[in-house]
Amino acid sequence: MRVIKADITTLTVDAIVNSADADLTGGGEVDKAIHKAAGPELRKACRTYVLEQGRCFAGGASLTESFNLPCRFVIHAVGPTWVGGGDGEVALLARAYARSFELARLHGAHTIAFPAIATGQYGFPKPTAAAVALTVAVQVLELEPQFESVTFCTYDDDTRQIYEALIEEGYQNYLHQGKQRPPA
């Protein structure tokens, strides 16, 4: 696992994850950046998905082509709106991360990059969201050796530092070079 501050739309990985809304047509800043970089075909693909499959609710994820992005495909994960933590938000966010990994695995991905899902307009506290993301990633990496690299891509230093601090506190055994996955 690694944490970087970068523009997720520039990463050359198999899959990037988009922090999307239920209609896959307008989330926050990450969603806007991904749609802009991918081109109008991505918005059209998202609309088609919703028309054919229905909306993607909190805890869910869907997959589309990447169009003009350097990745192979985009996974649109829908995080919950934070309403204080007593409404199942943590479980829904964990499910969105787990479903994203599942879709990546089903489509043969070996490398994946995540933004800090639901921490923007949905108001999820960054430390809680980072802990959820890292917990799910560690669980998946222990069971899915096909994932060679998991990147958490942040747009700001504050979020990057939160992830790095959590990794140092509880996940330091999993942060290493090479295969970038936990030892067997």
N, C-alpha and C positions, 0 to 999 in steps of 0.2 A: 504494500500500500504506500501511496505517496500523497502528499498534499502540496499543491502549487497555487500560486496566485497567477492567473492567466485568463485569456479569453477562450472559453471552452470551444468556441466555433473553429478555432485554429488547430485543435489537437488531432493528430493522426492516430486514431485508435479505432477499434472495430465499431464501438458504439458510444455515442454520447447520450446522456440522459437530459431531457428537458423538464424543467419544473413547469408543468402545464396546468390548465384549468380543465374542467369537465368536458368542455366543448373542443378542446385542443386548438382553440383559435385565438387565445389571447390571455396569456398569463402575465407575469411580471417582466422584469428586465432581462432575465435569462431567456425567456420565451421569445421576447422581441428580438434579441440578438440572434438567436438560432434561426428564426423565421426570416430575418433580413439576410443573413449569410447564405441560407439554403436557397432562397429565391421563392417566387410565387407558387412554384409547384408543390412546395411543402404545405402551404396553407390549403391548397386544393386537395392534397392527399388527406389532410386532417379532416376536412369537411366531408370527403367521401367516406372516410372511416366512420365518422359519427353517424352519417346517413345510413350506412349499411350495418354497423355494429351497435350503435347507440352511444350515448355519452359514457365517458370514463370517469367514474366517481372516485372520491377520496380513497386512497389505498390501492387504486388500480393503476395500470399502465398499458400502453399500446405501443406498437412499433410501426414506423414508416421508413420509406427510403430516405436517404440523406440528401439527394439532389446535389447542390453545389458545395456541400461540406466535404472535408477530407476524410470523414469517417465513413463506414459502410452503411450504417443506419442510425436513426434517431429513436430513442425510447422516450415516450411522453409519460412521465410519472405524475400522478395527481396527489399532492399532499393535502392534509386537512387544514382547515382554518383553526388557529389556536384560540380557544375560548376559556383558557385557564387550566387546562390539563385534566379536568375531571370528566371529559366527554369522549374518552377513547382516542384522543389525538395521537398519543405515542404509539399505540397499536396500529393505527391507520398509517402513520408515517413509516413504521417498520414494514408494514405490508407493501407500501409503495416501493420501498427499496428492494424487498425480497422479490416482488413481481418483476421489477426491472432486471434483476439478476437472472430470474427464470427466463424471461424473454431473450436476454442476451445468450444464455446457454442454449436455448432451443434453436437459435439462429447461428450457432457456431462461433460466437464471439470468444476471444481470448483476452481482449483488452477492453476496458470500459472506463468512462469518466463520468463523474457525478458532480452536479452543482450542489449547493446547500438547499435542498428541496424544502419548500414551504417557509423559508425564513424571511422572505420579502413581504409581499402584500398579504400573505396569509398569517404573518405575525408570530410564527413559531420561534420561541427563544433559541438563539443560536447554540448555546451550550447543550441544551437538551436535544436539539436536532442533530448536532454533531455526534453526541453519544449514541443516539439511535442509529445513525448511519454507520458508525464504526462497529457497533455491536453486530448489526446485520452483516456487514462485510466480513468480519472475523468468522462468524458462523458459516457463511457461504464458502469462504476460502478453505475452511477446515474440511468441507464436504465436496467441494468442486475443484479438483486440481487443474481443470482446463483453464481457469482464469490465471493468466500470467502476470497481469497488471491491473490494479484498481487505483484510479486517480480521483482524488477529491479536488476539484478545481474551484477556487474561490475568486471573487472579483475584488476583495478588499483584504487588507492586512489583518483587520480585527478577526474576521472569520477564519483566516488561515492560522492565526495564532491560537484560536480556540481549538481547532483540530489538532494542531501540533502539541498543545499542552495536554489534551486528552490522550493522545498517543503516548506521550512520555510518561504520563501517570499510570495508564493501565494497559496500553497496547504496545509497549516498547519491544516486546518479544516478536511482534509481527512486522515491525518496520525495519526492513533490511534490504540490502541490494540483491541482485541476482533475480531469483524467481519471484520475489516480492509477494510471497504467500507464507502462511505459517508453516513451521516445520511439522512433518508428519509424526 
